[in-house]
């Protein structure tokens, strides 16, 4: 298909932010064209199918409490598979269960009696989560901003509770073991975990960008069209020049900075996910398991097929293990991860098959202090705009919200009818 030479808006990048922007522009009747350099849509959200295994490119989950999600996706149509709300903590040779009492009221007695942290810790953390879940977002983001680690201490949580539960759990969420991530990001994460359900589509996380893109006219989605340069009113791809009234750069943050020299290159956190195939599930629950023994090697692990049997061939189990940072898929790192998984699950792992290792150096933007209200400017001048989770919160919600918000800014600038947010 030949590339159009003129349109109102060119969207560069077909990840969640670019697709969300396209959805809003399309609803408003604006002529647009999306160009994606790779051979698929979805950006950092993708699923590979390998010999009957469904492997998300890095451990990712979908939270039903993401505010922008319902406007763009029919969650029921995604055929979701759910995880147990809460975590298992391996500490001192035992497994301790902590569940979200707002989602599972019957778990209160078990959670309060857990051997992780003190009773006061568990009550204070429940109070913090409840506050984040019930307080208006504007008030949460108006609170004095600090790091996640300082915010947890100010909430009265003990060193033991932070180190044995919250650091391993949140380090996997933020890809930040130091917990220097903004307390405003922490508040939004706790809010979503307290209010929503966590799961994955039966077909894999790659079904999410497919669902966002579903209503869009296919001819206006050009894949395999790498962008070479951007100027006001002009985008040059490998297929030629496209003239336009506005440009939305919705690539990954590093690529965006390369295309727009005036845009600072953001720092990025890395994550590595190991996928193992096992003949038998090491535990029966679809629940996240974290390391409370402070070994700081595997941040978290989960038996994906306990939640979504479709992720594994019949009679097999798929185990995902996340490591903060980028770990080369060498025999040494695999051996270390196997040892850690054997300790965490309490079963031998020598006969598990290593299916794949995904090392993602640019998994999430660094979200240090200050983040303010989590909304960075998207208009760069000369009708050039930028969208992505580096402009909002580092999350699926941040990508979707940023794309929608950026499209609104484009509509206002062009004088077109803008839909209310």
FIFI-245653 format. One record per residue (C-alpha): x, y, z; residue in three letters; chain. Coordinates in nm, 2 decimals. Layout:
<atoms>
{{X; Y; Z}; ALA; A},
...
</atoms>
This chain:
<atoms>
{{0.00; 0.00; 0.00}; UNK; A},
{{0.14; 0.34; -0.10}; UNK; A},
{{0.20; 0.59; 0.18}; UNK; A},
{{-0.03; 0.90; 0.18}; UNK; A},
{{0.15; 1.23; 0.12}; UNK; A},
{{-0.08; 1.46; 0.32}; UNK; A},
{{-0.30; 1.44; 0.63}; UNK; A},
{{-0.40; 1.65; 0.92}; UNK; A},
{{-0.21; 1.47; 1.19}; UNK; A},
{{0.07; 1.22; 1.17}; UNK; A},
{{0.11; 0.99; 1.48}; UNK; A},
{{0.46; 0.85; 1.50}; UNK; A},
{{0.46; 0.52; 1.70}; UNK; A},
{{0.20; 0.25; 1.73}; UNK; A},
{{0.23; 0.17; 2.10}; UNK; A},
{{-0.05; 0.22; 2.35}; UNK; A},
{{-0.01; 0.60; 2.36}; UNK; A},
{{-0.01; 0.63; 1.98}; UNK; A},
{{-0.32; 0.41; 1.95}; UNK; A},
{{-0.50; 0.60; 2.22}; UNK; A},
{{-0.43; 0.92; 2.04}; UNK; A},
{{-0.55; 0.78; 1.72}; UNK; A},
{{-0.88; 0.66; 1.88}; UNK; A},
{{-0.96; 1.02; 2.01}; UNK; A},
{{-0.86; 1.18; 1.68}; UNK; A},
{{-1.07; 0.93; 1.49}; UNK; A},
{{-1.37; 0.99; 1.70}; UNK; A},
{{-1.34; 1.36; 1.64}; UNK; A},
{{-1.34; 1.33; 1.26}; UNK; A},
{{-0.99; 1.45; 1.21}; UNK; A},
{{-0.78; 1.31; 0.93}; UNK; A},
{{-0.48; 1.12; 1.08}; UNK; A},
{{-0.22; 0.86; 0.99}; UNK; A},
{{-0.02; 0.64; 1.22}; UNK; A},
{{0.32; 0.52; 1.12}; UNK; A},
{{0.50; 0.25; 1.31}; UNK; A},
{{0.86; 0.15; 1.24}; UNK; A},
{{0.83; -0.22; 1.35}; UNK; A},
{{0.63; -0.49; 1.19}; UNK; A},
{{0.35; -0.48; 1.45}; UNK; A},
{{0.15; -0.25; 1.68}; UNK; A},
{{0.17; -0.25; 2.05}; UNK; A},
{{0.52; -0.11; 2.14}; UNK; A},
{{0.64; -0.26; 2.47}; UNK; A},
{{0.32; -0.46; 2.51}; UNK; A},
{{0.35; -0.78; 2.31}; UNK; A},
{{0.30; -1.16; 2.33}; UNK; A},
{{0.51; -1.42; 2.15}; UNK; A},
{{0.37; -1.77; 2.09}; UNK; A},
{{0.65; -2.03; 2.11}; UNK; A},
{{0.57; -2.40; 2.08}; UNK; A},
{{0.24; -2.36; 2.25}; UNK; A},
{{0.37; -2.12; 2.52}; UNK; A},
{{0.23; -1.76; 2.54}; UNK; A},
{{0.52; -1.54; 2.65}; UNK; A},
{{0.46; -1.17; 2.72}; UNK; A},
{{0.76; -0.96; 2.65}; UNK; A},
{{0.84; -0.91; 3.01}; UNK; A},
{{0.60; -0.98; 3.30}; UNK; A},
{{0.30; -0.74; 3.26}; UNK; A},
{{-0.05; -0.74; 3.40}; UNK; A},
{{-0.37; -0.54; 3.34}; UNK; A},
{{-0.54; -0.36; 3.62}; UNK; A},
{{-0.92; -0.30; 3.58}; UNK; A},
{{-0.89; 0.02; 3.79}; UNK; A},
{{-0.69; 0.21; 3.53}; UNK; A},
{{-0.92; 0.51; 3.47}; UNK; A},
{{-0.85; 0.54; 3.09}; UNK; A},
{{-0.91; 0.17; 3.02}; UNK; A},
{{-1.29; 0.14; 3.00}; UNK; A},
{{-1.32; 0.43; 2.75}; UNK; A},
{{-1.09; 0.24; 2.51}; UNK; A},
{{-1.14; -0.13; 2.57}; UNK; A},
{{-1.42; -0.37; 2.65}; UNK; A},
{{-1.26; -0.56; 2.93}; UNK; A},
{{-1.51; -0.85; 2.91}; UNK; A},
{{-1.41; -0.90; 2.54}; UNK; A},
{{-1.05; -0.95; 2.65}; UNK; A},
{{-1.15; -1.28; 2.81}; UNK; A},
{{-0.95; -1.20; 3.13}; UNK; A},
{{-0.78; -1.45; 3.36}; UNK; A},
{{-0.74; -1.32; 3.71}; UNK; A},
{{-0.47; -1.34; 3.98}; UNK; A},
{{-0.54; -1.37; 4.35}; UNK; A},
{{-0.54; -1.02; 4.50}; UNK; A},
{{-0.24; -1.00; 4.73}; UNK; A},
{{0.10; -1.17; 4.76}; UNK; A},
{{0.28; -1.47; 4.90}; UNK; A},
{{0.60; -1.39; 5.09}; UNK; A},
{{0.88; -1.64; 5.13}; UNK; A},
{{1.05; -1.57; 5.46}; UNK; A},
{{1.26; -1.79; 5.69}; UNK; A},
{{1.16; -2.11; 5.52}; UNK; A},
{{0.78; -2.04; 5.53}; UNK; A},
{{0.52; -1.89; 5.30}; UNK; A},
{{0.31; -1.60; 5.44}; UNK; A},
{{0.00; -1.48; 5.26}; UNK; A},
{{-0.10; -1.11; 5.25}; UNK; A},
{{-0.43; -1.04; 5.06}; UNK; A},
{{-0.61; -0.71; 4.99}; UNK; A},
{{-0.89; -0.69; 5.24}; UNK; A},
{{-1.08; -0.45; 5.02}; UNK; A},
{{-1.10; -0.71; 4.75}; UNK; A},
{{-1.11; -1.02; 4.98}; UNK; A},
{{-1.29; -0.94; 5.30}; UNK; A},
{{-1.26; -1.30; 5.42}; UNK; A},
{{-0.88; -1.28; 5.42}; UNK; A},
{{-0.86; -1.02; 5.70}; UNK; A},
{{-0.80; -1.26; 5.98}; UNK; A},
{{-0.53; -1.45; 5.78}; UNK; A},
{{-0.36; -1.13; 5.67}; UNK; A},
{{-0.37; -0.98; 6.02}; UNK; A},
{{-0.22; -1.30; 6.16}; UNK; A},
{{0.05; -1.33; 5.90}; UNK; A},
{{0.41; -1.37; 6.01}; UNK; A},
{{0.53; -1.09; 5.79}; UNK; A},
{{0.59; -0.76; 5.97}; UNK; A},
{{0.41; -0.67; 6.29}; UNK; A},
{{0.04; -0.64; 6.35}; UNK; A},
{{0.09; -0.26; 6.36}; UNK; A},
{{0.27; -0.28; 6.02}; UNK; A},
{{-0.02; -0.46; 5.86}; UNK; A},
{{-0.28; -0.23; 6.00}; UNK; A},
{{-0.08; 0.08; 5.89}; UNK; A},
{{-0.03; -0.05; 5.54}; UNK; A},
{{-0.40; -0.13; 5.52}; UNK; A},
{{-0.48; 0.22; 5.63}; UNK; A},
{{-0.24; 0.36; 5.37}; UNK; A},
{{-0.39; 0.16; 5.09}; UNK; A},
{{-0.74; 0.25; 5.20}; UNK; A},
{{-0.65; 0.62; 5.20}; UNK; A},
{{-0.51; 0.59; 4.84}; UNK; A},
{{-0.82; 0.41; 4.73}; UNK; A},
{{-1.07; 0.64; 4.87}; UNK; A},
{{-0.92; 0.99; 4.87}; UNK; A},
{{-0.97; 1.21; 4.56}; UNK; A},
{{-0.68; 1.19; 4.32}; UNK; A},
{{-0.64; 1.57; 4.33}; UNK; A},
{{-0.58; 1.55; 4.71}; UNK; A},
{{-0.33; 1.26; 4.67}; UNK; A},
{{-0.13; 1.45; 4.42}; UNK; A},
{{-0.14; 1.77; 4.62}; UNK; A},
{{0.03; 1.60; 4.91}; UNK; A},
{{0.40; 1.68; 4.98}; UNK; A},
{{0.61; 1.47; 4.74}; UNK; A},
{{0.90; 1.25; 4.84}; UNK; A},
{{1.04; 0.92; 4.75}; UNK; A},
{{0.85; 0.59; 4.79}; UNK; A},
{{1.10; 0.47; 5.05}; UNK; A},
{{1.05; 0.79; 5.26}; UNK; A},
{{0.68; 0.78; 5.22}; UNK; A},
{{0.66; 0.42; 5.35}; UNK; A},
{{0.86; 0.52; 5.65}; UNK; A},
{{0.65; 0.82; 5.72}; UNK; A},
{{0.34; 0.60; 5.71}; UNK; A},
{{0.49; 0.43; 6.02}; UNK; A},
{{0.59; 0.11; 5.85}; UNK; A},
{{0.89; -0.08; 6.00}; UNK; A},
{{1.22; -0.14; 5.83}; UNK; A},
{{1.13; -0.51; 5.84}; UNK; A},
{{0.80; -0.46; 5.66}; UNK; A},
{{0.96; -0.25; 5.40}; UNK; A},
{{1.25; -0.48; 5.33}; UNK; A},
{{1.06; -0.81; 5.35}; UNK; A},
{{0.75; -0.72; 5.16}; UNK; A},
{{0.72; -0.38; 5.00}; UNK; A},
{{1.07; -0.34; 4.85}; UNK; A},
{{1.06; -0.68; 4.66}; UNK; A},
{{0.70; -0.62; 4.55}; UNK; A},
{{0.74; -0.25; 4.45}; UNK; A},
{{1.08; -0.30; 4.29}; UNK; A},
{{0.91; -0.53; 4.04}; UNK; A},
{{0.63; -0.28; 3.98}; UNK; A},
{{0.86; 0.02; 3.93}; UNK; A},
{{1.18; -0.16; 3.81}; UNK; A},
{{1.34; 0.04; 4.09}; UNK; A},
{{1.50; -0.15; 4.38}; UNK; A},
{{1.61; 0.17; 4.55}; UNK; A},
{{1.25; 0.29; 4.58}; UNK; A},
{{1.35; 0.64; 4.47}; UNK; A},
{{1.03; 0.65; 4.26}; UNK; A},
{{0.80; 0.94; 4.35}; UNK; A},
{{0.55; 0.90; 4.63}; UNK; A},
{{0.28; 1.04; 4.39}; UNK; A},
{{0.34; 0.74; 4.16}; UNK; A},
{{0.33; 0.51; 4.47}; UNK; A},
{{-0.01; 0.66; 4.56}; UNK; A},
{{-0.16; 0.59; 4.22}; UNK; A},
{{-0.02; 0.24; 4.22}; UNK; A},
{{-0.17; 0.16; 4.56}; UNK; A},
{{-0.49; 0.32; 4.45}; UNK; A},
{{-0.52; 0.09; 4.14}; UNK; A},
{{-0.42; -0.22; 4.33}; UNK; A},
{{-0.67; -0.15; 4.60}; UNK; A},
{{-0.96; -0.07; 4.37}; UNK; A},
{{-0.90; -0.30; 4.07}; UNK; A},
{{-0.86; -0.66; 3.97}; UNK; A},
{{-0.53; -0.79; 3.83}; UNK; A},
{{-0.51; -1.02; 3.54}; UNK; A},
{{-0.40; -1.10; 3.18}; UNK; A},
{{-0.61; -1.17; 2.87}; UNK; A},
{{-0.63; -1.54; 2.78}; UNK; A},
{{-0.45; -1.47; 2.45}; UNK; A},
{{-0.17; -1.27; 2.63}; UNK; A},
{{-0.10; -0.91; 2.70}; UNK; A},
{{-0.06; -0.85; 2.32}; UNK; A},
{{-0.44; -0.86; 2.30}; UNK; A},
{{-0.46; -0.52; 2.48}; UNK; A},
{{-0.31; -0.31; 2.20}; UNK; A},
{{-0.51; -0.52; 1.95}; UNK; A},
{{-0.83; -0.43; 2.13}; UNK; A},
{{-0.73; -0.06; 2.14}; UNK; A},
{{-0.66; -0.06; 1.77}; UNK; A},
{{-0.96; -0.27; 1.68}; UNK; A},
{{-1.21; 0.01; 1.60}; UNK; A},
{{-0.95; 0.21; 1.39}; UNK; A},
{{-0.96; 0.20; 1.01}; UNK; A},
{{-0.68; -0.03; 0.91}; UNK; A},
{{-0.55; 0.16; 0.60}; UNK; A},
{{-0.45; 0.45; 0.84}; UNK; A},
{{-0.22; 0.22; 1.04}; UNK; A},
{{0.11; 0.19; 0.85}; UNK; A},
{{0.35; -0.07; 1.00}; UNK; A},
{{0.70; -0.12; 0.88}; UNK; A},
{{0.73; 0.26; 0.81}; UNK; A},
{{1.03; 0.38; 1.02}; UNK; A},
{{1.04; 0.75; 1.07}; UNK; A},
{{1.36; 0.92; 0.97}; UNK; A},
{{1.30; 1.28; 1.07}; UNK; A},
{{1.04; 1.52; 1.20}; UNK; A},
{{1.00; 1.89; 1.13}; UNK; A},
{{0.70; 2.13; 1.17}; UNK; A},
{{0.44; 2.02; 0.92}; UNK; A},
{{0.66; 1.74; 0.78}; UNK; A},
{{0.74; 1.38; 0.87}; UNK; A},
{{0.99; 1.18; 0.66}; UNK; A},
{{0.96; 0.80; 0.67}; UNK; A},
{{1.13; 0.53; 0.47}; UNK; A},
{{0.83; 0.55; 0.24}; UNK; A},
{{0.87; 0.92; 0.17}; UNK; A},
{{0.75; 1.26; 0.30}; UNK; A},
{{0.42; 1.32; 0.46}; UNK; A},
{{0.29; 1.68; 0.50}; UNK; A},
{{0.06; 1.75; 0.79}; UNK; A},
{{-0.08; 2.02; 1.02}; UNK; A},
{{0.05; 1.85; 1.34}; UNK; A},
{{0.27; 1.57; 1.45}; UNK; A},
{{0.23; 1.34; 1.76}; UNK; A},
{{0.55; 1.16; 1.86}; UNK; A},
{{0.43; 0.85; 2.05}; UNK; A},
{{0.74; 0.63; 2.03}; UNK; A},
{{0.93; 0.49; 2.32}; UNK; A},
{{1.10; 0.77; 2.52}; UNK; A},
{{1.45; 0.72; 2.39}; UNK; A},
{{1.34; 0.71; 2.03}; UNK; A},
{{1.13; 1.02; 2.09}; UNK; A},
{{1.43; 1.21; 2.22}; UNK; A},
{{1.64; 1.10; 1.92}; UNK; A},
{{1.37; 1.23; 1.68}; UNK; A},
{{1.32; 1.55; 1.88}; UNK; A},
{{1.66; 1.69; 1.99}; UNK; A},
{{1.50; 1.95; 2.21}; UNK; A},
{{1.33; 1.67; 2.42}; UNK; A},
{{1.56; 1.55; 2.70}; UNK; A},
{{1.64; 1.18; 2.69}; UNK; A},
{{1.48; 1.02; 3.00}; UNK; A},
{{1.65; 0.78; 3.22}; UNK; A},
{{1.50; 0.43; 3.19}; UNK; A},
{{1.48; 0.13; 3.43}; UNK; A},
{{1.55; -0.22; 3.30}; UNK; A},
{{1.38; -0.55; 3.38}; UNK; A},
{{1.46; -0.91; 3.29}; UNK; A},
{{1.20; -1.19; 3.28}; UNK; A},
{{1.28; -1.56; 3.28}; UNK; A},
{{1.02; -1.80; 3.16}; UNK; A},
{{1.04; -2.17; 3.27}; UNK; A},
{{0.82; -2.46; 3.17}; UNK; A},
{{0.75; -2.72; 3.43}; UNK; A},
{{0.56; -3.05; 3.43}; UNK; A},
{{0.39; -2.96; 3.75}; UNK; A},
{{0.29; -2.62; 3.90}; UNK; A},
{{0.51; -2.55; 4.21}; UNK; A},
{{0.21; -2.40; 4.39}; UNK; A},
{{-0.16; -2.41; 4.31}; UNK; A},
{{-0.26; -2.05; 4.34}; UNK; A},
{{-0.25; -1.77; 4.08}; UNK; A},
{{-0.06; -1.54; 4.32}; UNK; A},
{{0.25; -1.33; 4.30}; UNK; A},
{{0.54; -1.47; 4.52}; UNK; A},
{{0.80; -1.23; 4.65}; UNK; A},
{{1.13; -1.28; 4.83}; UNK; A},
{{1.11; -1.17; 5.20}; UNK; A},
{{1.46; -1.31; 5.28}; UNK; A},
{{1.63; -1.00; 5.13}; UNK; A},
{{1.83; -1.19; 4.88}; UNK; A},
{{1.75; -0.92; 4.62}; UNK; A},
{{1.79; -1.15; 4.31}; UNK; A},
{{1.44; -1.25; 4.20}; UNK; A},
{{1.20; -0.96; 4.27}; UNK; A},
{{0.89; -1.17; 4.21}; UNK; A},
{{0.77; -1.48; 4.04}; UNK; A},
{{0.43; -1.62; 3.95}; UNK; A},
{{0.29; -1.94; 3.79}; UNK; A},
{{0.12; -1.77; 3.49}; UNK; A},
{{-0.07; -2.08; 3.38}; UNK; A},
{{-0.24; -2.10; 3.72}; UNK; A},
{{-0.42; -1.78; 3.63}; UNK; A},
{{-0.43; -1.84; 3.25}; UNK; A},
{{-0.40; -2.21; 3.15}; UNK; A},
{{-0.39; -2.08; 2.79}; UNK; A},
{{-0.03; -1.96; 2.85}; UNK; A},
{{0.11; -2.32; 2.86}; UNK; A},
{{0.06; -2.63; 2.65}; UNK; A},
{{-0.18; -2.89; 2.79}; UNK; A},
{{-0.03; -3.06; 3.10}; UNK; A},
{{0.24; -2.80; 3.14}; UNK; A},
{{0.29; -2.50; 3.37}; UNK; A},
{{0.46; -2.16; 3.28}; UNK; A},
{{0.66; -1.99; 3.56}; UNK; A},
{{0.77; -1.63; 3.52}; UNK; A},
{{1.05; -1.48; 3.73}; UNK; A},
{{1.14; -1.11; 3.72}; UNK; A},
{{1.48; -0.96; 3.79}; UNK; A},
{{1.53; -0.59; 3.83}; UNK; A},
{{1.78; -0.47; 3.58}; UNK; A},
{{1.91; -0.63; 3.26}; UNK; A},
{{2.06; -0.97; 3.31}; UNK; A},
{{2.22; -1.14; 3.01}; UNK; A},
{{2.06; -1.48; 2.93}; UNK; A},
{{2.38; -1.66; 3.02}; UNK; A},
{{2.41; -2.01; 3.18}; UNK; A},
{{2.53; -1.85; 3.50}; UNK; A},
{{2.24; -1.62; 3.55}; UNK; A},
{{2.00; -1.90; 3.46}; UNK; A},
{{2.16; -2.12; 3.73}; UNK; A},
{{2.13; -1.85; 3.99}; UNK; A},
{{1.76; -1.79; 3.91}; UNK; A},
{{1.69; -2.16; 3.92}; UNK; A},
{{1.84; -2.18; 4.27}; UNK; A},
{{1.64; -1.88; 4.39}; UNK; A},
{{1.32; -2.02; 4.24}; UNK; A},
{{1.38; -2.36; 4.41}; UNK; A},
{{1.41; -2.17; 4.75}; UNK; A},
{{1.11; -1.95; 4.69}; UNK; A},
{{0.88; -2.23; 4.58}; UNK; A},
{{1.03; -2.50; 4.80}; UNK; A},
{{1.06; -2.75; 4.51}; UNK; A},
{{1.34; -2.87; 4.28}; UNK; A},
{{1.37; -2.67; 3.96}; UNK; A},
{{1.65; -2.87; 3.78}; UNK; A},
{{1.40; -3.03; 3.54}; UNK; A},
{{1.23; -2.71; 3.44}; UNK; A},
{{1.29; -2.61; 3.08}; UNK; A},
{{1.41; -2.25; 3.02}; UNK; A},
{{1.17; -2.13; 2.75}; UNK; A},
{{1.29; -1.78; 2.70}; UNK; A},
{{1.46; -1.48; 2.86}; UNK; A},
{{1.35; -1.12; 2.79}; UNK; A},
{{1.60; -0.86; 2.88}; UNK; A},
{{1.44; -0.52; 2.84}; UNK; A},
{{1.68; -0.23; 2.92}; UNK; A},
{{1.41; 0.03; 2.85}; UNK; A},
{{1.12; -0.13; 3.04}; UNK; A},
{{0.99; 0.18; 3.23}; UNK; A},
{{1.08; 0.55; 3.26}; UNK; A},
{{1.25; 0.66; 3.58}; UNK; A},
{{0.99; 0.85; 3.78}; UNK; A},
{{1.19; 1.02; 4.05}; UNK; A},
{{1.10; 1.33; 4.25}; UNK; A},
{{0.95; 1.56; 4.14}; UNK; A},
{{0.66; 1.42; 3.93}; UNK; A},
{{0.40; 1.68; 4.05}; UNK; A},
{{0.05; 1.59; 3.92}; UNK; A},
{{0.21; 1.32; 3.69}; UNK; A},
{{0.13; 1.53; 3.38}; UNK; A},
{{0.42; 1.67; 3.19}; UNK; A},
{{0.37; 1.91; 2.90}; UNK; A},
{{0.29; 1.75; 2.57}; UNK; A},
{{0.29; 2.05; 2.33}; UNK; A},
{{0.65; 2.13; 2.22}; UNK; A},
{{0.56; 2.42; 1.99}; UNK; A},
{{0.53; 2.44; 1.61}; UNK; A},
{{0.23; 2.19; 1.63}; UNK; A},
{{0.46; 1.91; 1.74}; UNK; A},
{{0.34; 1.70; 2.04}; UNK; A},
{{0.48; 1.41; 2.24}; UNK; A},
{{0.29; 1.13; 2.41}; UNK; A},
{{0.39; 0.83; 2.62}; UNK; A},
{{0.42; 0.70; 2.97}; UNK; A},
{{0.72; 0.93; 3.02}; UNK; A},
{{0.47; 1.22; 3.00}; UNK; A},
{{0.23; 1.08; 3.26}; UNK; A},
{{0.29; 0.78; 3.50}; UNK; A},
{{0.52; 0.49; 3.41}; UNK; A},
{{0.25; 0.24; 3.34}; UNK; A},
{{-0.01; 0.11; 3.09}; UNK; A},
{{-0.25; 0.37; 3.24}; UNK; A},
{{0.01; 0.64; 3.18}; UNK; A},
{{0.06; 0.55; 2.82}; UNK; A},
{{-0.32; 0.54; 2.75}; UNK; A},
{{-0.39; 0.86; 2.94}; UNK; A},
{{-0.10; 1.04; 2.78}; UNK; A},
{{-0.21; 0.95; 2.43}; UNK; A},
{{-0.57; 1.06; 2.50}; UNK; A},
{{-0.46; 1.38; 2.66}; UNK; A},
{{-0.22; 1.46; 2.38}; UNK; A},
{{-0.49; 1.41; 2.11}; UNK; A},
{{-0.70; 1.66; 2.31}; UNK; A},
{{-0.42; 1.91; 2.29}; UNK; A},
{{-0.39; 1.86; 1.92}; UNK; A},
{{-0.77; 1.90; 1.87}; UNK; A},
{{-0.76; 2.23; 2.07}; UNK; A},
{{-0.47; 2.36; 1.87}; UNK; A},
{{-0.62; 2.27; 1.53}; UNK; A},
{{-0.96; 2.42; 1.64}; UNK; A},
{{-1.13; 2.08; 1.59}; UNK; A},
{{-1.41; 1.94; 1.80}; UNK; A},
{{-1.25; 1.80; 2.12}; UNK; A},
{{-1.42; 1.52; 2.31}; UNK; A},
{{-1.44; 1.57; 2.68}; UNK; A},
{{-1.19; 1.36; 2.89}; UNK; A},
</atoms>
